[in-house]
């Protein structure tokens, strides 16, 4: 068979499919439930959730087959993903696209196919499909139901992706926490021996750790020495550092000259700290020692900063800092304050001017004076971490996190100024609000998914009911009767208890349809079902046998008891308040004889029913065997 054409968006479709991490995963109950529901809806043995990969179709869920995947070229679903509507193939042997497919001509012998595309993120990644080995013509309602189940599969896949992304984010957060803890607990003096790893050309391409002390293992981010020994330099260090040190160590090995460097570590356990590394040749190997010099470097940096004075410090910090007088005049400001507040650096109108903005709470409400950082500091109180909103006369707004401390002159009772430091938190606040909104949306989506799951359960229950009950009368259907009779015969044969079967036919039913129409005939059948349900014993199994025939399976009743029940049913039907005209019924009764088959019991009841109808109707006939004879009980006869 010719393969299906590729969708126009095939590259994007495959990228979307692979991003979902669904292929070759374990079975999941949610998808299994969908294929069971689809097979039950179509009344077919095979149901599948098929994902169409580049060269294959793989089944995420399946029922009725053990096949896990097939070639894409032979797949019906390769055609189903080409259109947004379901693909229905009533008889594949008559369809030129599939008549010579190995799925049709081979062992599987597929004849009927129906598949609805599963669209995720605008791409048809596969289909929810059903198969049968005999031709079929599904109803429009069944096709609509299959499409609805395919949409449910798409919803399930999207929800699965959201849950996986949340799990990965949580796992990453845990990893970051572990790295921070390792950095805090690390020791700093290290020693290690490395041997060169040479390629085919003889050049050194990497180094292997052959001896590492505990401090070095911790420096390299390992929990113990065993985790490092035997590993290479390139696979242990970050890519850029690993290649750089590999080249340096190769030079030391070649020239014999030691190498020493101070740098800021990029390893997780020492990230951001200054370290000194010294590498020396030791025979055909490299000895590397390391020392944490961060504290010494930091002390030197602190001394340099102190020597530079307050001005350099004031200008270099990455937070806005202002010195404000009690009158609200800006006495001094660093460049970060000017940048944060949207003013040009070094603007003379900033220093010496009074800032004109409205101070509000973070929610936009007025902020009391004593809650304002500068105002509080000018009363002698320090304020830390005050979240607030600033609004300029032109409508601009920003959110800041502010600290303020008072500045005192010796001997004075009131501060002469306040130092205010602040960070622009506008982006963080907006992101937090967006996260809150996203959380709300996810919560609402979870509620919708729960409702959809409940609706799917209801749909499954309705499908189960449709498979076992007669749509007109609400009684058990013929298929359910056959299964229940099998069980009843097996129990009677096992226990020796009696079992009887009653077969009932409405007298002159054709006349109802001919004279009064099929709606009147349907009303008689539904009314008869109601009479039987009221008149039969609890535990009797009532079913519509077909057309105007009904059947009652009566466990625990022998011939006499079954005839009593049958006569009571006949009389209840005859005396019921029928709307259009009176209704009577002919009844045949048969009692199970050990070694009887199901077919023999049904034929015996059917023969008794035949005798009732040909003996004048509206009567009960008992089939007696060995020797075979039929006993007719006419309406109004003695004893009845």
N, C-alpha and C positions, 0 to 999 in steps of 0.2 A: 504494500500500500504506500502511496506517496506520503511523506511526512507533512504535518500541518505547517503552514507558513508561520514565521516568527512574528510576534506582536511588534507593533511599531516602536514600543517603549521597552524592548527586550533587555537592553543593558541596565536601565534603571529598575526594571522589574526584578532582574536577578540580584542586583545590589540590595534591593529592599528585602527580598526573600532571605538572603544570606545574613542580613543585619538582624533578623528576628531570632537567630540561633534556635531554629525549630528542627532543622534537618538532622536525622540520625539521633534523635532524643528518645528517652523512654516514653512508654505509653502514659497518658494522663486521662483521668476519669472524665473530665469535662468533654474532651473530644470523643472518647468512647461512647458517652451518652448520646452525642449528636448523631453518630453513625447508626446506633440502635434505633433512634427516633426516625431517621430517614428511611431505614429499611422497613420499619413498621408502617410508616406513612405510605410507602409504595407497595407494601406487601410483597417484598422481594427478599431473597436470602442474603444478598451481598450489599454492604454499605461501606464507603471509604471517605476519608479526608485525604485527598491527594495533593501533594506539593510538587509542582512542575519545576524541576531543576534544569540545568543546562543540557544534560544528555539523558536524564532519567526522570521518572515520576516516582516519588517516595511516599509511602502511606503513613501519615502520622497516626491514624486510627483506622481500624478495619474490623469488619464482622462478616463471617461467612466465607473467609478465605485466609490462607496462611501465607500468601504471597506478600512480600514486604516492599517490592519495587519492581518496575518494568522499564524497558527502554522508552524514552520519550517519543521516538518515531512511531511506536506501535500504540501509543496511549490515546484513548478517546479524549482525555482531559486536555491534551495539547490543543484540541479544537475548541473545547469548552471555554478556555481562557481568552479566546479571541473576541468574544462578544459579552456585553454586560448581562444578557438574558440567558436563561437556562438552555442547554442543548439537550434535545430529546431525540433518540434514535430508536424507533419502535422495533425494527428488525434489522440488525446490522448486516445480515446476509443480502439484503436488498439495497443497501446504501453503498454506492461505489467508493466512498471514502474509507470504508471499514470492511468490506466484504472479504478481502484477502488478508486482513490483519491476523497475525498469529494468535491474538487474543480471541478471535472469532473461529478460526480454522483449527486452532490447537486444542490442548486438553481442557482449557477453561471453557471453551464453547460459548462465549458471550453472544447473546442475541439482542437483549434489551439493554439500553444505557440511557440514563438521565443524569445530567450534572449541572450544578449552578456554580458560577465562579465565586471565589472567595477574594474579595477586594480589600486590601489593607494599604492605607496611605495612598490611594489612587491607583494601585497596581494589582492586577489579578495574579496572585501568587500560586493559585491552585484552584481546586474545586471540591465541593461536597457532592459525591455522586453515588448512584445505586446501579446494580447490574442484576440481570437474571439470565438464565439459560433458555428461556422461552420468550417469544415475542410478546410485547405488551403495549398498550396505548393508555397512558395515564390521563386522569382527568385534569382540567385546568386548575382545580383546587389543590390537587396533589402537587402539581408543578409549582404553584404559588407557595405551598408549604415547604417544598424543597428549597426554594429561593430564600424563604424566611430563615430556615435552618442554616443556610450558607452565610447569611448576614450575622446570625448568632455566632457562627464559627469565627468570622472576622472580628467581632466584638471580643470574643474570648482570647484571640491572639493578641489584640491590642492591649487588653488588660494584663495579659501575661507579660508583655514587653515592659509595661509601666512598673510592674512588680519587680522584674529583673533589674531594671535600671535603679530602682530604689535600693535593692539589695547590694548592688555594686557600689553605690555611693556610700552606704553604711560601712561596707567592708573597707573602702578606701579611707574613711574616717578613722576606723580602728587601726589600720596600718600606720597612718600619720601619728596617732597617739603613741603607738609602740616605738616609732622612730624617735619621737621627742623624749620618751622615757629613757631610751638607750643613750641618747646624747647627754642627758642629765647625769647618768650613772657611770659614764665612761672614765677609764683611767687614761693617762696621757703619755707615759714613757713606753716606747715600743721598740721591738727588735724582731727582724725576720731575715731568713735566708732564702734566696731565689735561684733556681737554676735556669739556664737559657733553653728555650724550645726553638729548634732550627727547622727551617723548611727544606725542601728538596734541593734548593740552590746552596744550602749551607748558611744562609743568612739567618740572624736571630729575628724571629717573628713574634715571640711572646716569651714570658717567664712564668715558671711554676713555683708556687710557695712550697718549700720542703721543710721549713722550720719556722714556727711562729710562736711568740710568747702570748700570754693571756691578754696583755695590754694591747698588743698589735691586733689580735683577733677582735677585741672590742672596738678598736679604732676603725677596722674594716667593716664593722657592722654585723659581726658574727656573734653567736651566743657562746661559742667555745672554739678551741683551737682546731678540733677535728673538722669543723665546718669550713675551714680555710685551707688547710694542708691538702695538697693535691689539686687545687683549683688554680687557674691561670690568672695573670695580672689583668688581662683584658676583660675577662668575665667577672672580675671582682670590683674593679674601679669603674667610675663613670666613663663613658666612651672617650670623651676628649682627654681627660686626665690619664686614662689607661694608655692611649696611644703616645701621649707626650712622654710619660715616664718610661714606657717601653723603649723609646728611641734614646732617652738619656741613659738608661741602664745599659743598653747595647754599646753606647759610646764609652762608658766607664769600663765595661768588660774588654773593649778593644784597646783602649789607650792606657788603662791602669790608673788614670787620674781620677781622684775622688770628686764627687759633685755634692754641693750643699746649696739648699734653697730654703727661703722662708716664703710661705704662701698661705692663703686662706683656704682651709679644707672644704671640699665639696662632699665628703663622705657623710652619710646620715648621722653617725655617732659623734662626729666632730664638726658638723656643718657650721660654717661661718667663723670658726676659730682659727687663730694664727698658729701654724705649726712649723717646725724646722725639720727638714728631712736631709739626711746625709747618706750617700751611697758610696761604697768602696768595693774594689775587687778583692775577692777571697778565693784564690786559685781560679777555678773555672766557674765560680759562682759569684753572686752579688750579695753583700751584707748591707742591710738597710736599717738605720736607726732613726727614730723619730722622737720629737719632744714637743709637748704642748707649751708654746711660748706666749699663749694668748694673754695671760695675766700680765706678763712683763711688757708685752707690746701695748696692752691697754693702759698700763701705768705710765708708759712713756707718752702715749697719746694724750692721757689726761694732763700730764705735766706740760705738754706742748700747748694744749688748749688753755690751761691756766695762764701760761706765759703770754698767750695771745690776748688774754684779757676778756673782760665781760662783753666788749663790743663784738669781737669775733664770734663768741658763743651766741650772743643775742641774734646776730645776723644769720648764723649757720643752721640753727635748729629748724626742723621741718614742721613746726607748728606755728600758728600765728600768735604773736606776742605783742601786746600793747601796754603802755603805761598811761593811765588815765587819771586826771586830777579830779578833786571833788566836784568841780564845775562841769565835768564831762568833756574836758579838753584833752585831746590826744597829745601827750608829752613826747612819746617815742613809740615807734612801731618798726618791726622788722619786715623785710621784703615778703616773707610768707604771709604776714597779716595783710599787707597790701594786695597780694595776689588773691588770697582767699576772699577778701571783701570786694574784689573786682576793681581795684584802683591801680593806676599806673605806678610802677616801682619808683620810689624817690619823689613822688609828687609832693610839692611843698604845701599844697592845700590840705593834705591829709594830716601831717604833723602840725599842731597848733590850731586845728579846726575841731569843731564839735560835730560828732557824727549824728546825723539825723535819721534814725531808724526807729521803728516801733518794735518793742520787745514783747514777744508772745510765748505762751506755752507751746509745746510741740504739737498739740492738737489745734492750734490757732486761737485759743482763748486768751484773754488778757492775763499777763503774768504779774502777780503782786510784787511790789517794790522790793520787799525783803527777800524774795526768791531770785532776784536778779543778781548775778555774780558780782559785778563791779559795785553796785549799790551796797551789797552786804559787806564786801571787803572794805569799803570806805567807812563802815561802822566798826571795823576791827575784827570781823568774822571771816574766816577762810571758807571758801566754797570749792567743792570738787565734784566733777562729773555732772554738772547741770546741763540737761538737754533743753534747748530753747530754739525758738524760731525768730529770725530777724526779717522785718519787712521794710523796704525802702519806700520813699514817697512815690517812685515811679512804678511800684507794684512788684518789683523783684523780691523774691523770698529765698531764704536759705536756712538750713538747720545746722546748728553747731553744738558741739560738746565743749563746755567752757569750765575753766578753773580760774579762781581769782584769790589772791592773797594781799593783805595790806602791806604797805611800806611805811615804816616808822622812822622818825628822827628822834634821837635820844632826848629824853626830857619832855617830849610832847605827848599829849593824851589822845590825840586823834591821828589817824594815818594822814600822811600828806599826799598819798597817791595809792592807786591799786594797780597791781600787775595782773593782767588777764591773758591767759593762754587759751587757745581754742583750736578745734579741728572741724573742718567742714564735713558734716555727716549727711548732707543732702542725699547723695547717691546711696549711702547705706540705708537711710530711712526709706527711700523709694524702693530699694530692693527688698527690704523687710516687708513693706506693704505688698509688693508683688508676690513674695513668698506666701504671705498670709492669704492673698487672693487665690494663689495656686493651690494652697492647702484646702481652701473652701471648695474650689472646683473639683479637686480630687475626692473630697468627702461626698460631694453631690454625685460625682460619677460612680462612687462606690454604692450609693443608694440606688442609682439607676441600674447598675449591674445586678444588685440583689433583687430588684423588682423583675428584671429580665430572667434571672435564674428561676424565680418563683413561677413566672409565666411559662417558662420552658417545662418545669415540673408539671404544671397543670396540663400543658399540651401533651406531655408524655402519658399522663393519666387518661386524657381523652382518647389518645391513640390506642391505649391498651383496652379501653372500654369498646371502641369501635371494632377491635379485632375479635371480641368475644360476644357481642350482643347484636341482636337484630335491630336494624335502624327503625323499623315501623312500630314494632310491638314493645320493644325494650326487653324482650325475653332473651335467653341465650340463643345463639344462632346454631345452625346445623353443625358447624365445625366443633363448637364447644360441646354440643350434645354428644358427638362421636367420642370426644376425649373423655367426657364424664362417664359415658356408658362403659368405656374400656375399664376405667377405674372401679366402677360399681361391680362389673362382672368379676374382676380380679378379687375384690373383697369378698363377694358372695362365694366364689369358688374356694377361697381360703378359709372362711369362717363357717361355711355351711348354712348361713342365714338365707332366707328366701329373698328373691328379687323379682319384681314384675315390671313389665313395660306396657304402657298404654299409648296407642296410636289413634288420633282423633282427626276426623275430616268434617268440614262444614258441609251440610246437605244443600245441594242445589246452589252452591256459591256462585257459579257462573251467571245465574239469573240476576244476582245482585248487581254484578258489573254490567250486564246487558241492559237491565231494566232501569237501574238507578245510577249507574256510572261508577267509575273506579273509586271515587272519593267515598261513596257509600260502602263499597266493598272494603276499603281500607278501614273505615270506621267499625265495620263488623269484626275485622281481624283484631283491631286494638281492643274492642269491647270484649271479645272472647278471651284475649290474653288477661284482661282484668278479672273476668269471672274465674278463670283457671287459677290465678294467683290467690284469690280469696278462698276458693273452695278446696284447694289441695292442702295436704298436710305440710307442716314445717319439716324440712329435710327432703321433700320431694323435689326433683329437678325438672323444671318445665322449660321447653324449648320450642321454637318454631322450626318444624321439620322441613318445610318448603311449601310455597303457595298457600293454600288454605288448610294445610295439615299441621298438626301440633303433636308433640310427644311428651309423655311424662314418665320419668324414671322413678320407680317407687321402691327404695331399699326397705328390707324388713317385712314386705308384704307377700304372702302366698296368693294362690288363685282366688280363694274366697274373699280375702280382704281387698285384693285389687279390684274384683268385680264390684264390691260394695262402693269403693271410691269412684270407680268409673260410672256407676249408676247415679251416684250423687252428683257427679259432674254433669252427666247428661241432663238430669232434671234441673240443675242450676242454670244450664244454658237455655233450656226450653222455657223456663219461667222468668228469665231475666227481662227487664223492661227495655226491649229493643225499640229504636226510634221509628224506623221505616216499616218493617214487617218482622214477623217472628223468625227466630233462628233456632234450628235444631242441629244436632251433630250425631254422626255415627262413630262408634268407638270399637276398636279391637284391642283385646287384652291377651298378653302372653306372659307366662311365668318361666323363669330361667330354670333349665334342667342341667345338672352337672354334666360337664363335657360339651355343653352347647357352645358354639361360637357366637360372636356378636352378630354376624350375619344371619345365623339360624334364628336367633331370638327376634331380630327385626322382621325377618320373613314370616315368622309365626304370627306376630302382631299384625303385620300387613295382611296376611291371609284372613285373620279374624275380622279386620276392618272391611275387607272385600265382602265377606259374608254378611256383615251388618248392612252394608249399602245395598246389596242385592237381595236382601230379605225385607226390604221396605224402609230402610233408613231409620234414624232416630232410635237407635237401639244399641245394646252392648253385646258383644260376642266374645266368648272366652275360647282361646285356642287350646285344645287338649291334645296331648301327643302320647304315643305308645299305648294303645293304637291311636292313630291320628283321627281326631274328630273336632268339630266346631260346635260349641254350645251357644245358642243365641238367647239373649234375655231381652224380650220385647218390652216396650213401655207399657206399663199397666198390667203386666203378667203377674201371676201369684208370687208372692214373696218379695216383689219389688214395688 
